[in-house]
């Protein structure tokens, strides 16, 4: 007599591919290795060799020992047997990497946060343009890569339109210290991750210019209002924006110098120009690229985002005092739409 056993939903995604061997991609590979096989793709051969031989990422997570089960490669063909792909490529390089992938039915889980500068597309919109018939998901939330890699408690949003895919992916990626929450709102999860980068720069400016805790709280709350207006204009759900991928990520990146965007803003507040910072930066500050395109898209959608516009002015070289004066002299208005 044959015995029929119920299939585990994670079986379909036993082998996960991760694109991007930076800090975030490496941390995700460490998470995904807990429940199955993982292949991590990156471009730097010295990083790939170090992950395979010494189980460290010397460029991005040098102090963290990685699981020996992670197989790193610089050959995209090695991802051919992966059943799903976590894509942790910086937003401005996302298109070039996606175009190198075969057009098949494997789900793409986008883990980068930002808006493509040239097109004005969110990462999920960009992927759908390249692969119109492919399942597109977004994984986003309050996540510092180093803490995820250290297995400190973390919760994220995993957004996918297809119930079967998000259910299987949640079970595949969930570990005792990494907890995904399901959502069907792909656009909403994508919006939060993009907009919070710019608002984190604003909070950094507040810290660098020593404008006080009151000012930082005001930037977070009024910035969240801007995020909501922008997201809803694109069709996002308000409850998504109040969740982990929206408000949660905003609070994290606006409160810590572990955030590259916050640190960049702090330097602006201290008087260092964009050009001066670019000379010494070794990592991408996504909010710098996102700010002008976010402003452009917001204008097209007729969405008011004064804090985003202020960051654009600072990046363009306007002084903190000048930008602050313009913000504080705006016409008085209701905090929300009043009924009378």
C-alpha positions as CSV (number, residue, x, y, z in Angstrom):
1,X,0.0,0.0,0.0
2,X,1.3,3.4,-0.9
3,X,1.2,6.2,1.6
4,X,0.2,9.7,0.4
5,X,1.7,12.5,2.4
6,X,0.7,16.1,2.2
7,X,3.2,18.2,0.3
8,X,5.0,20.9,2.3
9,X,4.4,24.3,0.6
10,X,8.1,25.2,1.0
11,X,9.1,22.2,-1.2
12,X,8.4,24.3,-4.3
13,X,11.0,26.8,-3.2
14,X,13.6,24.6,-1.7
15,X,16.4,26.1,-3.8
16,X,16.4,30.0,-3.5
17,X,18.6,32.2,-5.6
18,X,19.8,35.6,-4.3
19,X,20.9,38.3,-6.7
20,X,23.3,40.8,-5.1
21,X,26.2,40.0,-2.8
22,X,26.2,43.3,-1.0
23,X,25.2,43.5,2.7
24,X,21.5,43.1,2.2
25,X,21.7,40.2,-0.4
26,X,24.2,38.4,1.8
27,X,22.0,38.8,4.9
28,X,19.0,37.4,2.9
29,X,21.1,34.5,1.8
30,X,21.9,33.7,5.4
31,X,18.2,33.8,6.3
32,X,17.2,31.7,3.3
33,X,19.9,29.1,4.0
34,X,18.1,28.1,7.2
35,X,15.3,26.1,5.4
36,X,16.9,25.0,2.1
37,X,19.6,25.5,-0.5
38,X,20.8,29.0,-1.5
39,X,22.9,30.2,-4.4
40,X,24.2,33.8,-4.0
41,X,25.2,35.7,-7.1
42,X,27.5,38.7,-7.1
43,X,29.9,40.5,-9.4
44,X,33.1,40.8,-7.4
45,X,35.1,37.6,-7.6
46,X,37.1,38.3,-4.5
47,X,33.9,38.6,-2.5
48,X,32.5,35.4,-4.0
49,X,35.7,33.5,-3.2
50,X,35.8,34.8,0.4
51,X,32.2,33.7,1.0
52,X,32.9,30.2,-0.4
53,X,36.2,29.7,1.4
54,X,36.1,31.7,4.6
55,X,32.4,32.2,4.9
56,X,32.6,35.9,5.3
57,X,31.7,38.9,3.1
58,X,34.9,41.0,3.6
59,X,33.5,44.1,1.8
60,X,30.1,44.4,3.4
61,X,29.7,42.1,6.5
62,X,33.3,41.4,7.5
63,X,32.6,40.6,11.2
64,X,29.8,38.1,10.6
65,X,30.4,34.4,10.0
66,X,28.0,33.1,7.3
67,X,26.5,29.6,7.0
68,X,28.8,27.3,5.1
69,X,25.8,26.0,3.1
70,X,25.6,29.3,1.1
71,X,27.1,28.7,-2.4
72,X,28.3,32.0,-3.9
73,X,28.9,32.5,-7.7
74,X,29.6,35.2,-10.2
75,X,27.9,33.1,-13.0
76,X,24.1,33.8,-13.5
77,X,23.8,30.4,-15.1
78,X,24.3,28.8,-11.7
79,X,20.9,30.2,-10.7
80,X,19.1,28.1,-13.4
81,X,17.8,25.5,-10.8
82,X,16.6,28.1,-8.3
83,X,12.8,28.0,-7.9
84,X,12.6,31.7,-6.9
85,X,14.9,34.7,-7.0
86,X,15.4,37.2,-4.2
87,X,16.7,40.4,-6.0
88,X,18.8,42.6,-3.8
89,X,20.4,44.8,-6.5
90,X,20.6,48.6,-5.9
91,X,17.7,50.3,-7.6
92,X,19.7,52.2,-10.2
93,X,21.3,48.9,-11.4
94,X,18.2,46.8,-11.2
95,X,17.2,47.1,-14.9
96,X,20.6,46.0,-16.2
97,X,20.6,42.8,-14.1
98,X,17.0,41.9,-14.7
99,X,17.5,42.1,-18.4
100,X,20.2,39.4,-18.1
101,X,17.7,36.9,-16.6
102,X,15.7,34.4,-18.7
103,X,12.0,35.2,-19.1
104,X,10.5,32.3,-17.3
105,X,7.8,31.8,-14.7
106,X,9.9,31.8,-11.5
107,X,8.8,34.4,-9.0
108,X,10.9,37.5,-8.5
109,X,11.0,38.8,-5.0
110,X,12.3,42.4,-5.1
111,X,14.2,43.4,-2.0
112,X,15.7,46.7,-3.2
113,X,14.2,50.1,-2.2
114,X,14.0,53.0,-4.6
115,X,12.8,54.5,-7.8
116,X,14.6,54.2,-11.1
117,X,15.9,57.7,-11.9
118,X,15.5,57.6,-15.6
119,X,12.0,56.1,-15.9
120,X,10.4,57.1,-12.6
121,X,9.3,53.5,-12.0
122,X,9.2,51.7,-8.7
123,X,11.1,48.4,-8.6
124,X,7.9,46.3,-9.0
125,X,6.8,48.5,-11.9
126,X,10.2,48.2,-13.6
127,X,10.2,44.4,-13.2
128,X,6.7,44.1,-14.5
129,X,7.7,46.1,-17.6
130,X,10.5,43.7,-18.3
131,X,8.6,40.5,-17.3
132,X,4.9,41.3,-17.9
133,X,3.8,37.7,-17.2
134,X,6.0,36.8,-14.3
135,X,5.0,36.8,-10.6
136,X,6.4,39.9,-8.9
137,X,6.7,40.2,-5.2
138,X,8.2,42.7,-2.8
139,X,10.0,42.1,0.5
140,X,10.4,45.2,2.5
141,X,10.4,46.5,6.1
142,X,12.6,47.9,8.9
143,X,15.8,45.9,8.1
144,X,19.4,46.8,8.8
145,X,21.3,44.1,7.0
146,X,23.9,43.6,9.7
147,X,21.2,42.9,12.3
148,X,19.4,40.4,10.0
149,X,22.7,38.6,9.4
150,X,23.3,38.5,13.2
151,X,19.9,36.9,13.6
152,X,18.5,39.7,15.7
153,X,14.7,39.8,15.7
154,X,13.3,41.2,12.5
155,X,9.8,41.5,10.9
156,X,9.1,42.4,7.3
157,X,6.3,42.7,4.8
158,X,6.1,40.1,2.0
159,X,3.8,41.3,-0.7
160,X,2.6,39.2,-3.5
161,X,-0.7,39.2,-5.5
162,X,-0.8,35.4,-5.7
163,X,-1.9,33.8,-2.4
164,X,-0.1,30.5,-3.2
165,X,3.2,32.3,-3.8
166,X,3.2,34.5,-0.8
167,X,2.1,31.6,1.5
168,X,4.9,29.4,0.2
169,X,7.5,32.1,0.4
170,X,6.5,33.1,3.9
171,X,7.0,29.6,5.1
172,X,10.2,29.2,3.2
173,X,11.8,32.4,4.5
174,X,10.4,32.4,8.1
175,X,13.0,31.5,10.8
176,X,12.9,32.1,14.5
177,X,14.5,35.6,14.1
178,X,13.0,36.6,10.8
179,X,9.2,36.9,10.6
180,X,7.4,37.8,7.3
181,X,3.9,39.2,7.3
182,X,1.8,38.6,4.2
183,X,0.3,41.4,2.0
184,X,-1.3,41.5,-1.4
185,X,-0.4,45.2,-1.9
186,X,2.8,45.1,-4.0
187,X,2.7,48.8,-4.8
188,X,2.2,49.8,-1.2
189,X,5.2,47.8,0.0
190,X,7.3,49.2,-2.8
191,X,6.3,52.8,-2.1
192,X,7.2,52.8,1.6
193,X,10.7,51.5,0.9
194,X,11.4,54.2,-1.7
195,X,10.0,57.2,0.0
196,X,11.5,56.5,3.5
197,X,15.0,56.8,2.0
198,X,14.4,60.5,1.2
199,X,12.8,61.2,4.5
200,X,15.7,59.6,6.4
201,X,18.0,62.2,4.7
202,X,15.7,64.9,6.1
203,X,15.9,63.5,9.6
204,X,19.7,63.3,9.3
205,X,19.7,67.0,8.4
206,X,17.8,67.7,11.5
207,X,20.4,65.8,13.6
208,X,23.4,67.4,11.8
209,X,22.1,70.9,12.1
210,X,21.1,70.3,15.7
211,X,17.5,71.3,15.2
212,X,16.2,69.3,18.1
213,X,14.0,66.2,18.9
214,X,10.8,68.2,18.3
215,X,11.9,68.9,14.7
216,X,12.8,65.2,14.1
217,X,9.4,64.0,15.3
218,X,7.7,66.6,13.1
219,X,9.7,65.4,10.1
220,X,8.8,61.8,10.7
221,X,5.1,62.5,11.1
222,X,4.7,65.0,8.3
223,X,7.0,62.9,6.1
224,X,4.7,59.9,6.8
225,X,1.8,62.1,5.6
226,X,3.7,62.7,2.4
227,X,4.3,59.0,2.0
228,X,0.6,58.3,2.4
229,X,-0.5,60.9,-0.1
230,X,2.0,59.6,-2.7
231,X,1.2,55.9,-2.1
232,X,-2.5,56.4,-2.3
233,X,-2.2,58.3,-5.5
234,X,-0.5,55.2,-7.0
235,X,-3.1,52.9,-5.7
236,X,-1.5,51.7,-2.5
237,X,-3.6,50.7,0.6
238,X,-3.3,53.0,3.6
239,X,-3.0,50.0,5.9
240,X,0.1,48.9,4.0
241,X,1.7,52.3,4.5
242,X,1.0,52.2,8.3
243,X,2.7,48.8,8.5
244,X,6.2,47.4,8.5
245,X,7.1,48.4,5.0
246,X,5.9,52.0,5.5
247,X,5.8,53.5,8.9
248,X,8.0,50.7,10.4
249,X,10.8,51.3,7.9
250,X,10.5,55.1,8.2
251,X,10.9,55.0,11.9
252,X,14.0,52.8,11.7
253,X,15.9,54.8,9.0
254,X,15.0,58.1,10.6
255,X,16.4,57.1,14.0
256,X,19.8,55.6,13.5
257,X,23.2,56.3,12.0
258,X,23.3,52.8,10.7
259,X,21.1,54.2,7.9
260,X,23.3,55.4,5.0
261,X,20.6,57.9,4.1
262,X,20.4,59.3,7.7
263,X,24.2,59.6,7.8
264,X,24.3,61.4,4.4
265,X,21.6,63.9,5.7
266,X,23.5,64.4,8.9
267,X,26.6,65.5,6.9
268,X,24.4,67.9,4.9
269,X,23.2,69.4,8.2
270,X,26.7,69.7,9.4
271,X,27.6,71.7,6.3
272,X,29.2,69.1,4.0
273,X,28.0,69.4,0.4
274,X,26.7,66.6,-1.8
275,X,29.9,66.8,-3.9
276,X,32.2,66.6,-0.9
277,X,30.4,63.5,0.4
278,X,30.5,61.8,-3.0
279,X,34.3,61.9,-3.0
280,X,34.6,59.7,0.1
281,X,31.5,57.4,-0.2
282,X,32.0,53.7,-0.9
283,X,28.3,52.7,-0.7
284,X,25.2,53.8,-2.4
285,X,22.9,56.4,-0.8
286,X,19.7,55.5,-2.6
287,X,17.7,58.5,-1.3
288,X,20.0,60.9,-3.2
289,X,18.9,59.3,-6.5
290,X,15.3,58.9,-5.4
291,X,14.7,62.4,-4.2
292,X,14.6,64.3,-7.6
293,X,12.7,61.6,-9.4
294,X,10.2,61.3,-6.5
295,X,9.7,65.0,-6.7
296,X,9.1,64.7,-10.5
297,X,6.6,61.9,-10.2
298,X,4.8,63.7,-7.3
299,X,4.4,66.8,-9.4
300,X,2.9,64.7,-12.2
301,X,0.5,63.1,-9.8
302,X,-0.3,66.5,-8.2
303,X,0.8,65.2,-4.8
304,X,2.3,67.8,-2.4
305,X,5.6,66.7,-0.9
306,X,7.3,69.7,0.6
307,X,9.9,67.7,2.6
308,X,11.0,65.8,-0.5
309,X,11.3,69.1,-2.4
310,X,13.4,70.5,0.5
311,X,15.8,67.6,0.3
312,X,16.2,68.2,-3.5
313,X,17.0,71.8,-2.7
314,X,19.7,70.8,-0.2
315,X,21.3,68.3,-2.6
316,X,21.4,71.1,-5.2
317,X,23.4,73.2,-2.8
318,X,20.9,75.5,-1.0
319,X,21.7,76.2,2.6
320,X,19.9,74.5,5.5
321,X,18.8,77.9,6.9
322,X,17.3,78.9,3.6
323,X,15.4,75.6,3.1
324,X,14.2,75.6,6.7
325,X,12.9,79.1,6.3
326,X,10.9,78.1,3.3
327,X,9.4,75.1,5.1
328,X,8.4,77.1,8.2
329,X,6.9,80.0,6.3
330,X,4.5,77.8,4.2
331,X,0.8,78.8,4.6
332,X,-0.9,77.5,7.7
333,X,-3.3,74.6,7.1
334,X,-5.2,71.7,8.7
335,X,-3.2,68.7,9.7
336,X,-5.7,66.6,7.7
337,X,-8.7,67.4,5.5
338,X,-11.3,69.1,7.7
339,X,-15.0,68.5,7.2
340,X,-15.9,72.1,8.0
